[in-house]
Amino acid sequence: MCKEEKLCKQCGARVAYYGDFCADCREENDRQEILQMSEAELAAKIDYVCANIQQLENQDNDEIRYLCEMLIDYRNINTSRLAELAWEHGLTYYQTIYKDAPPQVVEEMLNRLRQDDLKPWDGCKLLLCLAEAGGPAVHQAFWELQQQPRSWSRQLSTTPAVFATYGGWSFDSQGRWTPTNFAECYPLVKGTAAEKAESPVKIALPAGEGEICEHCGTPLMNLLEIDGRDPRLAFLGLEGVVRAKCCPDCLIYAIDDPFCRYQLDGGSQPLPFKSYNDGSNISAEEFAAIAANTYILGPGPVAPRYAADWYRGSSIGGVAFWWQGPEIKTCPECGKPMMYLAQIQLEDIWEKIEGNAYIEICRDCQILVVLHQND
């Protein structure tokens, strides 16, 4: 006889894998605990991680790793002391801890990076840690390594410019530094239909009447609409209404990257792309249900990595949760790396689709691209 699964005592709907709680409720409770901590309580938690730093990469016990992630993601703690201790112990697997690495640590890591006897896996981890640390010296080292690869780096599957995007920056074909992330972040939260009407950010709205996909005939959607004139969104540098228009069905079937050109008056025109899709899989009822979502811009900014982990939801700016690793595209007009603008957790609005949609932007050329990743 099978043992009956215990349901979460908080939501009553999902299986309780963590004592009395499901994974979602456990994380939400932990998030609220971290967000409500006083500065003294926060300092005590950081001390606890420091005292147990060697457990950071213990695959059999993820307590320290989980706590460290929560502190960084929800409170954006300064990690300089943690990075110094982690480097002393040779811990380089969890690269985010190096985001505030002290100059001496960065210098030592760069010296190691320049050696020819590195194993490719060790070089890969160093590149990720240094990408998080960033700064002019790291940028210069990455550019030099891209121009003159070392024996170990030739065995990697990608370039230093791509590794750099893990830290929210990159460089163009001339080596010029460019950001690929916005420093500020806002979550998208559930509201009411009335609140949605007033929100400066909306997702999955029908496009103009009669606008359909050339491949499958599905009505087009403005997957993301942003009114950059709202003071909360000044960090985006968008002085108008920007819409990312795409086919919601071909999003997961696209062969080419589905770019679109936008105007600051709300105009948006998808650029030609190839798709495997040759017939719509979305009924009119389902399309209407997707468009009826009530997600709105959250009331205030959050830490940059607030939504940068499994099932953390949708957000504007900050750091994305990439299911398959950062996928920063090159603008088809100017050739520069684009900037990550937003992520939409698709199953929140469309129960048949897993993963996230990601929107990237080139403000110079007024180009957007919409991507999809899942596991």
N, C-alpha and C positions, 0 to 999 in steps of 0.2 A: 504494500500500500504506500503510495507516494505521500510524502510529508506535505501538508498544506502550506503554501507560501504565506508568510506574514506580510500584511500590508503596512505601509508607512502610517504611523499614528498621527502624523501632521496633515498630510494631504489625503490619506485614505484611498489613494488610487494606484500608487506604484509600489512595487515590492521593496520591502525594507532590507537592504543589504548591509546597512551600517547601524547595527543595533535596532533601534526603533524607527530609524529614518531611511528613506530612499536617498539616492545619490543627489537628486536635485534639492531636496529639502535640507539635507546635511550641508551642502555647499551654501545655500541661502542663509542658514543659521550661522555658519562660520563667517560668511561675508558680513552679516550684521554685527557680529561680535567684533570683527576687526575694525569696521567702520566706526563703532561706538567707543573704541578704546581711548583712554586718556593718553597724553604724551608719556606719562610715567609707565603706564601699562605697556605701551608700544615699545619703550626703551627696554623694559624687562623681557619682552618677547625677543627682541633683537639680541640681547645678552644670551638668552637661552639658545638661540640658533648658533651664535658664536661659540658657545661652550660645547656644542655638539656638531661643529662644522664638518667633522670627518664622516658624519652620517649622511651628508648631503647627497652622496652618490651610492648609498646603500640600497640596492635593488630589493632587498628583503624587508625593508622598513622605510616607508616613504613619509614618515611623520615630519621630519625636518624639512625635506624638500617641499612638502605640501604647505607647511607653515610659512616657509620662505616665499613661496609663490604668492600666497595670500597677502603677505605683508607688502610685497612689491606691487602686485596687481591692484590692490585696493587702497593702499596708503602711499604708494610710490616712495618707500623709504630710501634714504641714502644708503648705498651698499658699499661704500669705500672700505669700511672695516671688515665687512664680510668678504669682499674681494681680496683684501690683503691676506686674510687668514686662509681663504681657499687656495690662493696661489702658493702660499707657504707649504700647504699640504698636497700640492700637485693636482688639485681638483679643477678640471676644466670641462666637465660634461654639461653642467648647468650654466650656460653662457650668460643668462640674464643677470646673474649676480655680479657681473663685471661692468655693468652700466655706469657705475661711478668709481671705477678702478683708479687708485692713486697713480700719479705720474710715474713713480718708480716701478710699480707693477707693470704698467703699460710698456715702459722701456725694456724691462726684462723679457716680457712676452715678445716684443718686437725683435730683440736680439735672438731669441730662440727661433722665431719665425724665419730669420734670415739664414739659418744653418741648413746645410745640404743633407744632413743625416737624419732629418725628421722622417718619421713614418707618415704616410699619407693621412691616416686616421687622426694622428696627433696634430698634424698640420691643419686638418679640417676643423678640429675643435678649437685650435688657437685662432683661426680666422674668425670663427663665430664669436669667440670671447672678445677679440679685438674689435670686431664690428660693433658690438654693444658698447664698448668703451668709446669708440670714435675719436675725433679730434684730428688736427692737421698732421701730426706725425703718423697716425694710423692711415689716414688717407694717402699720404705720400708713399708709405710702405706698400699699400695695396696696389697703387698705380705702378710702382716699380716692379712688383711681382707679376702684374698682368703683362707688362712690357717685356720682362725678362724672367720667365718662369724658371723655378728651380726643379731639380729632378723629381722631387716628391710631389710638387704642385702640378706637374704635367699628368700625373695619374688621377687627378681629381676630375669629376664629371662636369664642373662648371668653373667660372672665373671669379677672381677676387671682387669684381664689380657686383656680381650676384650675391656673394657672401655678405657684402656690405649692406645689402637691403635688409638683412636680418636685424641690423641696428638702426634702420630708418634713414639710410642715406645711400648714395652711390656716386658714380662719376660717368661722364659721357665719353665719347670716343677720343676726345682731346685731353682727358684726364681731369676735367673741371668738376669739382664737387657739386652735388645737388642733393637736396633733401628728398626723401621718398615718403615721409610721414609728416603729418601735422602734429605739433606739440600738444595741442589741446584735444580733449575728447568729451563728447556728450553721448549718453545712452539714449536709445529709443525705448519708450515705455508705453504700456497700454493706457489709452485714454478713453474718452467718449467720442461719439460722432461729432458733437458740437466742438469739443476741444480739437479734434482733427481738422475741422474747417479753419481754425485759427492758427494751427501749428505751422511754423516756418519750414518744417521738414515733414514730408509725407512719402509713403512708399506704396508701390504697386497700384497706381491709378491708371484707368483707361486713358489711352491717347486720344487723338481727335477722331471724330466719327468717320468711318470708312477707311481708316488706316489699318492695313492688314499686312502680315508678313508675306513677302514674295515667295518664300519657300513652302510654307504650310498653310497659309490662309488664316492663321490665328490673329485676332485683333492685337495690335501693338499696345504695350504698356509703358508708362513712365515709371520705371522701376524705382527711381528716386527723384524726388522734387525738392529742391532747396531754395529758399528765399534768403540769399546771402545778405540782404539788407537788415535782417534781424540782428540787433547788437550782440547777441550771444554767439553769432556765427561770424563775427568780424575777422576772426583768426583765419578763415578760409580765403579771404581776399576776393570775394565774389560779390560785385556790386549789382546784383540783379537776381532774377529767377532762372535757375539752371535745372534742366530736366535730362535725365539719362533714359533715353527711349530704346526699347528693345522688344524682341519677341520672347515672351515668357516660356514658350514651348521650345524654341530653338536654342535657348540658353544652354541647355545641357547637350545639344546635338551639334553645336557650332564646330566647324573645322577650322575656320579662320577666326581671329579675334573680332568680336562684334563691336566695332567702334561706332560712335556717332558724333556728329558736329552739333554744338549747342550755340545759342545766342543768349545774351543776358536778358532778353525780353521773354524768355520761356520757350523760344523756338528750338526744335531739336530734330535732326535728320539722321537716321541710321545710314552708315556707309555700307557699300556692298560687301557681302561675306558669303562663304560657302557653308552649307549645312548638310548633315546626313538626313535631316527630317524632310519628309515629303507629304505630310498630312497631319492635321492638328490632333493632339491628344487631350485637349482641354475643352470641355463642354462649356456652353454659354452659362450654365448654372455655376460651374466651378470657377469660371473667370469672374463672375459677379461676386462669388464668395471671397476670392482672393482680394479683389478690389475693395471689399467692405471692411478690411482690417482697420483698426482704430489706433495704430501706433503713431505716437507723436514724439516731438523732441522733449527729452527730460528737462527738469527745471534748472539744473545747474551742472557745471563741469565735474568730471570725475577724473581719477588717475588715468594716465595715458594707456595703461595696459588693462583697464577695467574689464574689457570684453575680449581679452586675448587668450582665452582658454576654452575648453570644450563647453559648448552649449551655454555660453555667457550672454547670448543675445545679440541684438543689432546695435550699431553705434555709428557715429559720425566722427571722423578724425581719430587721433590716437594710433594705437597698434591693433592690427587685425589678428584674429585666430585663423591662421592658414592651415587647412586640413593637410595640404601636401607641400607646404613650404611657400615662402613669399614668391609671388609671381608678378613682379613689377614689369610692366610692358614698356616698350619704347614707342614714343609718339611717332606715328607714321608720317608726320610732316616735318618736324624739326629734328627727329632722331634722338632726343634727350629722354632719359628715364622719366616716366610719369610719376605722379604722386598718388598714394593710396588715399582715397577720400571717405569710403564708407563700406561697411559690411552689413548684409541683411541675412539673418538666420531664416532660411527659407521655410523650414517646417513650422515656424511660428505663424506663417500666413498661408501655407500650402502643404497640407498633410501628406501628399503623395511624394514630395521631393525632399531629399536629405541634403545636408551640406549648407554652404553659404554662397551667396552672390557677393562679389566684390566690385566696387566701382572705383576706377582710377581716373585721374584728370591731368591734362596739360593745359594750364591756364593761358599760356602764351599763344597756343594755337586753337584754343577753345574746342578741344577734343576730349571725349570721354570714352571709356571702354568698360564693358560689363563682363565679368568672368564668373565661372562656377567651379567650385571644388567640393568634393566629398571624400569619404574614406573608401 
